[in-house]
Amino acid sequence: MKQKIQKSMMLILLVTLFPFYVIMTVILYNQNLGILEKEVQQEAAYLSSGVDVAGEEYLKKLEPMIKADEDTRLTFISQSGDVLYDSDSSKKLENHKSRAEVKQALAEGQGEDIRMSDTVGKELYYCAIRLDDGSVLRLARPMDSLIRTAWNILPVMLVLSVIGIALALFLANWQTKRLMEPVMHLDLEHPLDNVIYPEMVPLLEAIDRQNKEKEAVANMRKEFSANVSHELKTPLTSIINYVNLIQREDVDNERVKNYVKILDEKSQRLKQLTEDLVEASKVSSGNVKLEMRKIDIVELVCQTGGEFNEKFEDKELTIVTKLPRQAVYIWSDGRHLYRVIENLYNNVAKYALQKTRVYVEVQADEERAVFSIKNVSARSLARENSEVEDLTERFIRGDSSRTTEGSGLGLSIAKNLTLLMGGMFDISVDGDLFKATIALPLYVEGQEERGQ
């Protein structure tokens, strides 16, 4: 928008400057011409009076002064048009009776004309006055043409152009800032409460409609999740309870025992899926209460890693950690952050290739802390998820490997929780190398008081 306003103002300036330049040239030309006409006419009248009184001898007395003035040309012409005297030429000149100013002076007593002089090679203003004896005294002075006038004022116009461009850029920046100030502080949660330009009312109304639609969808989702949770939990609880009762019975049939074991595993998985589904719905809709506080992410990673030591040893996984020696404090919700990191460790314990290394790293820059964990997958991620762009989409794990445990909602929940805490969550896959990265804002002194 800033560039558009700048371009518009520059275009307006350039479009305005050209006609202004032309108008100024014409005004200055006419003004100079008027001054020159008045001066020449007054001087010609003065000289003609002298010639009427003293005759041609008066011109001879003035000749040194006239010749000293290079810009003045004086010509004395007989009634028949012969040139009797000319201050700029010692040669005999052609008959001047046909010249416009001479012809007008002979007829009306005074004549004038503007034209290029063949004798001096300049554009001159001529003023001719008829004397008492019928002869004509003509006075001429050079004048600037329109082109010459335009050339003379060009430097001034260039300076004005530079000043105008600088002023236009300043006004464009100021105007952009003034126009964008209310836009940058729009309350998009309540768009119709904003006091802003009438032209933006349709946009704000559209945003308001979208907000209401999103809220309706979110409410529908929460209601659906609650209904599904309720409808599934009731029969599922009964199934689990009856499975527990059967397991307590003394059953000799090995096939029945195996069936009960499978039933128990699947019912527990269905229970986990139901709980994850409800949690995923809450997290994605933002219906989660956050308790943000100061947390040492290095300590949290060490604690989580210690809880998974046994599981990693069972798969003969070697943990390679690269952690800062000092504490790295972030601003986050401890319980939900633990849920995110635990999910990533749990994925490694479930899906990492046996007898491989797992790399855990925590880094910090001036604004955020970055946690990353990477491992080699036991299954081909490239083949199983070849058509999936985002591995944090719901049910990705479940769709690609239905025979393994897990609902496929863990990464989706982890990503949405991280985003709610103001962080960044990224998954990258290179062949069978799986890498998860979390970035969270560092703790700033006094954040508890500000409640941010």
N, C-alpha and C positions, 0 to 999 in steps of 0.2 A: 504493500500500500504506500509506503514511504517513497519508493522509487516511482510509482505511478504519479503521485502528487508532484514530485520533483520534475518529472518529464512534462507534466501538464503545465506547470508554471514556467518552465523553460520555453515550451512551445508558445505559450501566451506572450512571454517576454519578446521572443524573436519575431513573432507575428506583429507585435505592437511597435517594435523598434524600427522596422523597415518603413512603414508609412509615416512614423514620426520623423524619421530621417529625411524622407522626401518632402514632408510639409515644412520642416525647419529650413531645408535648402531653398524652397520656393519663397518662404517668408523673408529669409536673409537676403536673397537675391533681389526681391522687390524693395526691401528696405534700403539696401545699398544703392539700388537704381534711383529710388526717390531722392536720397540725399545727394547723389551725383547730379541728377537733373536740376535740383534746386541750386546747387553751387555753380554749375556751368551756366545756367540761365542768368543768374545774378551777375556773374563775371562777364558774360557776353553783353548784357545790357549796359554794364559799366564801361566796357571797351567801346561799344557802339556809340555811346554818348561822347566819349573822348574823340573818336574819329569824326563824328558830326561837327564837333567844334574845331578841332585842330587839323583835320584832314589826314592824309596818309603819313605826314611827318610824325604824327603821334605814334603810329605803329613802329616807325624806325627807332624812336626813342625807347620804346618798350621791348625792342627786339632782344637786347642782351638778357633781360629778365625772363623773357618768354623762352629763349633757347636754353637758359639755365634750368628751366622746369621741363624735364624730359617727358612728363606725363601730359603736357598741354600742347595742343596743336592749334595754331591760329592761321586762318586762311581769309584773304581779302579777294572778293570776286566781283567783277564788273556786272553791270545790268545785263550784258549780253552773255555772261557765263564764263568769260575768260578769267583765268587765275592771275591776279595782279601780284599776290604775295602769298607765300606759304612758309611757315616757320620750320617745317620738317623736310623741305625739298628745295634745292637750288635749281633743279631742272624745270623746264617748261612743262606744265601739266596740261592734260586735256581739258576741254571745255566742261564745266561743272553745272551747266544750266539744267541738265537732265537729272541731277541728283535730287533725291526726294526732299531733303531738308531745304535745299536751295529753291526748288520749284515751289514748295509750300511757303517759304519766306517771301518770295517775289509776289505770290498771290495774296497771302494773308498778313504779311508783315513779320511773321516768325514761324520757323519750322524746326522740326527735330526728327532724328532717325537713329537707329542702332544697326550697325552692320560691320562686317570685316573690312578693314581698310587695306586696299592693294598697295598703298604707298608705304605704310609702316608695318603691315602684316599683323595687326592686332584688331580686336573687336572694340569699336569706339562708339561713344555716345556723341552725336553731333547736334549742336544748337546753332541755327542760322537766324540772323536778324537783318531786315532790310533797313538800309540807311536812308537819309533824307534825299540823297541824290539818286536813289534807285539801286545803288550797289549793295552787296551783301557781305556782312561780316560773319564768319563762321568760326565757332570755337568747339574743339573736340577733346575728349579725354578718354583714356582706355577704361574699360570696366570688365569685371569678372563675369564669365558666362555661367550658366547653370551648372555645367560640369565642373568648372573651376571652383565655384562656390561649394559644391558638394565635396570636392577634394579638400578644400580648406577646412571644413568642419568635421572631416572624417576622424581626425585624432580625438576630438572632443566626444564624438559619438562612440568611439572605441572605449574611451574611459568610462563613459556612461553605461556602455554595455557590460563592462567588467563589474562595475558597481551594481548594476541591475541583476547580473547573474549571481553575485555574492548575496545580494539581498533576497533573491528568489530562493536560493538554497537555504538560507537562514529561515525564511518564512515557511518553506516547505517542511523543514525539520520541526519548527515550532507548531505548525498547523497539524502535522501528523501526530505529534505527541499529544496535542490538545484533543484531537479527534479520537485517538486510541486509548486515552486515559480511562474513560468510562467503560470502554469495551474490555480492557484488560482486567477490570475489577467486576466483571459480570458475575452475578450469583446464578449459576446455571442450575442449581437445585430449585430455585424459585425465580425463573426467568421473567415472569410478568411483574415482579416487584421492582425490577430495575427501572430507574428513570433514565431514559436514553433516547436516541434519535427516533423520530416517528418512522423513518425508513426501515428500521430494524425490527419493528413490531411483528411483521409476518415471520421473520426468523425466530424471534423469541417465542411466538405462539407455537411454531413448529417444534422447538426444543421442549416447550411445556407439554405438548402432546406426546412427544417421545418419552419424556420423563414419566408421564402417567402410564403410558403403555409398558415401559420397563418395570414400573412399580407393580402394575397389574400382573405382568408375567412372573415377577419375583414372588408375589403373594401366591400366585397359582402354583409355582414351583414348591414353595414352602408347604402349602396346603397338600399338594400331591405327595411330597416327601413324608409329611406327617401321617397321611392316610396309608401310604404304602408301608411305612414303618409299623403302624398299628396293625394293619391287616396281616402283615407277615410275621410280626413278633408273636402274636397270640397262638397261631397254629405251630409256629416254629418252636416256641417254648414247650408246647405239649410234646412235640416230636422228641426234643432233647431230653425232656424228663422221662419219657417212656423208654428211650434208648438207655438212659442211666439205670432204670429199673430192670431192663432186660440184662444189662451187664452185671447186675448184682445177683441175678439168678445163676444157678449151677447148671450151665448148658454144656452137654457133652458133645453135641454135634459140632465138629470143627467148621463145617461149611456155614452153619448158622452164626458161629462166633465171628467168622470172617465177614459175613453180611452185616452183622451188628457194628463191627469195626468200621466198615466202609460207610455205613449209615451215619455213624458218629462223626467221621471226618467231614462228610459232605454237609451235615447239618451245622457243624461248627463253622464251616466255610461260608454257608449261606447266612449264618448269623453275622459273621464278620462283614460280608458283602452288604447286608442290610444296614449295619452301623456305619460302614464307610459311605454308603449311598446317602444317608441322612446327613453325615458330616460334610460330604462334598457339596451337597445342595446348599447347606448353610454357609459354607465358606465362599462358594462362587457367587452367592447373592449378597455377601458382605454382612450376613446376619451373625456376626461373631464379635463377642466383646473382647477387646484388647486391653491388657494391663501393661502398658509400656513402662519400662524401667531400665536402669543401667545394668548391663550384663557383660561379663568377661567371656567373650566367645572362645578364647583359648581354653579356659577352664571347662566350658561346656563341651567342647570337642573332646578333650581328654577324658571327661567323665563318661560321655557316650561311647567313646572307643573302648574304655575299660569294661563296660557292660557287654560288649560284643566279643571280648577276647576269646571266650570259650567257644563260641560259634565259629569264629575264624580259625581257631586251632583245629576244630573238627574237620574243616575243609583244607587244612594245611595252607592257609593264606598268610602271607607275610605282609605286615603293615609297615609302610615306610612313611614316617611323618616328618613334616617340615613346618614347625610352629615357632612363632616368636618367643624369645626368652621372657619378655615382659608381658603384662596383661594388655589385652586389646579390648577396650570397652566400646560397646555398641548400644544403641537405643532400640530396644525390641521387647517383645512379649516372651518371657522365658519359657513358659509352658508350651506355647505354639512353636517357638523356635526349636525346642527340644523335639517336638513332634516331627518337624521337617527334617532335622539332622538324623533322627532315629530312623525315619523312613529310608533315607539314603543308605545308611549303614545296613539296614535290614535287607535292602535290595542287593547289596554286595554279598551279604551272607547267603542269600538265596540263589543268586544267579551268577556269581563269579566263578570263573574256571578254577578247578581245584589245583593246588600247588602253584599259584601265581602270586604276584605282588599286588598290593592295594596301596595307592598313593593318596595321602591326606595332607592338605596344605592350607595354611591360613596366612594371608598377606594383608597388609594395611597401607593405605596411602593417606593423603591429607583429608579425604572426605568419607571414605568407606572402608569396611573390612570385607575381604573376599575369602570365602571358604570353598574349597574344591576337593572332590574325591573322584578317583578314576580307577577302573579295574577292567580286566579282560573278561568278557562274557563267555559263559559256557555254551551258549547257543548263538547262532549266527544272527546278530541284530540286523545286519544289512539285508539278509534274505527275508527275515520275518516281518520287518517293518519297511520294506522297499517302497510301499505306496503311502507311507505316513510321513508327513512333514514335521509334525510336532509330537514328540514322544510323551508330552505331558497331557495329551488329550485323554479323555476318559476311556477306560477299558482297553487301552492299547496293549498292555501286558496280558490281560485276560483274553483278548481276541487272538493274539499271536501264539499263545501257549496255554490252551485251555486245560491241559492235563496237569499244570503246575499250580501250586498254591498262590493265592493273591487275587485280589478283585480287579486289579488294573486301575484303581482309583487313587492309589498312594501318591504317585507323582503329580496328578492333577490337584490333589489336596495340598501337597507340599508347595506347589507353585503358587496357588491362590493365597495360601497363608503368608508366603513370603511377600507377595505383592501388597497384601493388606497391611503388612508391617513396614511398607515403604521401601522394600528391597527389590532385587532383581534375581530371577531364577532362570537358569539356562541349562539345557541338555544338549550335548554334542556326541555324535557317534562317528568314529573313524574305523571302518572295518568292524572288528569285534571289540574295539576299545570304547568303553562307555565312560563319559565324564559328566559330572553334575557340578554346577557352579552356583553359589549363592553370594550375592553382594548386599550388604546392609549398611545403613548410614552409621557413622561413628557417633559416640556420645559427645555432646557438647555441654560444657559446664553450665549449670543452671537450668537444664532442660526440665527437671522435675517441677520447678516453680512455674515455668511457662506452660507446662502440660502438653508439650509438643512431642 
